[in-house]
Amino acid sequence: MNDLPLVLAGPIVRRVQAERLAIWLAVKEPAIARLDLFPLSMDSRSFELEPGSDSLLWLKAGEHLHYLMIDLALDQPLPQEVMVPYRLSLRPIDAAAADQWLDHSDWAPDLCYPGAELPFIRIPRNISSVMHGSCRKPHSACSDGLVAADNRVAQSLTEHEDGTSLPELLVLSGDQVYVDDVAGPMLQSITELAHILKLPDEHLPGTESGFSVSGKDLREAGGKLYKRDQLLPEIDQSPSVFDVLFGGTSKPIFTSLHAKNHLLTLAEMLAMYLLVWSPTCWSLLSKPKAPKDIADATRKMYDAEVDEIASFVEGLSKARRLLAHLPTAMIFDDHDVTDDWNLSLAWEEAAYDHPLSRRVIGNALIAYGINQGWGNRPGAIGRDLMPIFKDALEQPGADAHDEAIDTILNYQKWDFEWPTNPPLIALDTRTRRWRSERNSHYPSGLLDWEAATDLQARLRDKDAVLLVSAAPIFGVKLIEVVQKFFTLIGKPLMVDAEYWMAHPGTASAILSIFQHRNTPRHFVILSGDVHYSFVYDVQLRNGRRSRTGQKGHNPEIWQICSSGIKNKWPDKLLAFLDHSNRWAFSPRSPLNWLTRRRGMRIVPRKPVGTPHGRRILNASGIGLVELSDDGTPQRISQLTADGTIYDFERREGEARLD
């Protein structure tokens, strides 16, 4: 540990405004922080921050893992839309000398872009360019889209040294980590790192008789590699909790081995965040080695995962550099917690009524709150949940831990709004759901009535908005029809039947919001979740009414889906579905009338450069949306991990009514 750099992960620039800065980092020991700001048109400023103060929140997660969360209010606003170099220095509390400050040159010498001596922030006001994506699975057999995003930033700085062509925001719309789908070598690394950092052990309630009952037991048993589904409880129905809770059911569209290596303890989940955001801790770990008793087929998968993880680690320095520069918004989706999280009332009853599954979900939410949620709403979450985080971290497995989970499961401030222009509004489509009143096994609506009402109030009198919804509000019709079919036969879990139009109440509410006279004329919807990328221009054909009863303009909606950052479908399967969707729902197809929803006109966009007939892009990467002054997209593209840029071109002749 003495040879390990002070900073384990970060800095990650989160919510930034002219009057306030939020920066997250994880360190191996408590430290005083000094933030120096060097705005080019103003005098430099220096702030020394004590851990535990209002400006530097401090959490101890283990002997060698501490979190420092800078939430700095500025008396004198910083300039907007210009680069502001910064230096973040740390001095360990037990340092021998008072001037023993360590900056990025000590703990992350590759943090800056070529030609720069310091990292920088650029405070957005008018958003002209935003990068977005979701679904970053380390062992997926494709390259990392965050590396492509970093390359884009480096290229922009080469072309315009003043940063005028830089994206103003990075939006991560779900599945930043895969708690429920962990590679064997990654699980070994996670358990080893938790041990090295001396994270507290945790008793696990409700495990099946004869199985591990704590994190220490799991580690000494070799992590239960590819066997963790055996730990999960059974319920008095034909499916097990494994099937209902962790997505082990065979899925006809795509299959995976969810839950075989599902993370369980809070220590494991905290360690995973360090390993997906920073290269630092990887230097501590031994080379992965397959267990001797592993089956031949599993060994083959293990060997492939070793190669994928090694490739992923190679790109982590670029991912860290990107996150140290761009303001980054993050919202959860299911894999940040577990597959099919809160899919239906029946799912919730099975999950939350058992102590082990409740603990696992609670641990994932605590880890999310510390690593992701805080930076979206530093003031509210810091005030509301910091004592809860401390209680859980001090003694995992104790009563205070379970009480913290009770609190966090009922927390309803995960959604957020950033005061940019246009404003960025991120929806919580996981914990504020509209449960089906017809059948407890039917999918819940992604937003309940109260949350929809709150959204309408936020949108009131705005002219344009960037709306973040983890799942696309307007999705690929054929896939939604398949999902609806499996829902009707009582098998929604088989196809992840989580889409906006699955629940009549939610569908009606969101469409009514779009049509309301006081909500924006321009909606840019940023989504992920589905592991492919597409763009629709959506026109609602029922004209708005003004306060005087005059018929007004319909809203302009762009549904932009970028997924995944590091994940994708099997190429042949998605090509088949893409062609089938275009054939089945062509402009003159009678299926449009049989499946029509509510007064919409859908205009697809083609990713230019893909084969004839393709409207869906199956490639890992990052989405890029360039906006005009009124908030309408000028250019929509996908930067793939291999360096190719695909622009999405509007196809007016293929418009269909829906």
QUISULQUI-V650405 format. One record per run of one state. SS is the DSSP state (H for helix, E for strand, C for the rest). FROM is the first residue (numbers start at 0). TO is the last residue. If there is no record, write none. Layout:
# QUISULQUI-V650405
ss: [SS | SS]
from: [FROM | FROM]
to: [TO | TO]
This chain:
# QUISULQUI-V650405
ss: [C | E | C | E | C | E | C | E | C | E | C | E | C | E | C | E | C | E | C | H | C | E | C | E | C | E | C | E | C | H | C | E | C | H | C | E | C | E | C | E | H | C | H | C | H | C | H | C | H | C | H | C | H | C | H | C | E | C | H | C | E | H | C | H | C | H | C | H | C | E | C | E | C | E | C | E | C | E | C | E | C | H | C | E | C | H | C | H | C | H | C | H | C | E | C | E | C | E | C | E | C | E | C | E | C | H | C | H | C | E | C | E | C | E | C | E | C | E | C | H | C | E | C]
from: [0 | 6 | 17 | 19 | 27 | 30 | 39 | 44 | 49 | 52 | 53 | 55 | 62 | 64 | 73 | 82 | 92 | 101 | 102 | 103 | 107 | 118 | 122 | 125 | 126 | 128 | 133 | 135 | 136 | 144 | 159 | 168 | 172 | 183 | 196 | 198 | 199 | 202 | 203 | 213 | 214 | 220 | 221 | 224 | 227 | 231 | 240 | 246 | 265 | 277 | 279 | 284 | 295 | 314 | 315 | 323 | 327 | 330 | 333 | 336 | 343 | 344 | 352 | 354 | 376 | 377 | 394 | 398 | 409 | 415 | 418 | 420 | 421 | 422 | 426 | 433 | 434 | 442 | 443 | 444 | 445 | 448 | 459 | 463 | 468 | 476 | 488 | 491 | 495 | 499 | 502 | 503 | 515 | 521 | 527 | 532 | 540 | 544 | 545 | 550 | 551 | 555 | 561 | 565 | 566 | 570 | 584 | 590 | 594 | 599 | 607 | 616 | 617 | 620 | 627 | 632 | 640 | 644 | 650 | 651 | 654 | 655 | 657]
to: [5 | 16 | 18 | 26 | 29 | 38 | 43 | 48 | 51 | 52 | 54 | 61 | 63 | 72 | 81 | 91 | 100 | 101 | 102 | 106 | 117 | 121 | 124 | 125 | 127 | 132 | 134 | 135 | 143 | 158 | 167 | 171 | 182 | 195 | 197 | 198 | 201 | 202 | 212 | 213 | 219 | 220 | 223 | 226 | 230 | 239 | 245 | 264 | 276 | 278 | 283 | 294 | 313 | 314 | 322 | 326 | 329 | 332 | 335 | 342 | 343 | 351 | 353 | 375 | 376 | 393 | 397 | 408 | 414 | 417 | 419 | 420 | 421 | 425 | 432 | 433 | 441 | 442 | 443 | 444 | 447 | 458 | 462 | 467 | 475 | 487 | 490 | 494 | 498 | 501 | 502 | 514 | 520 | 526 | 531 | 539 | 543 | 544 | 549 | 550 | 554 | 560 | 564 | 565 | 569 | 583 | 589 | 593 | 598 | 606 | 615 | 616 | 619 | 626 | 631 | 639 | 643 | 649 | 650 | 653 | 654 | 656 | 657]
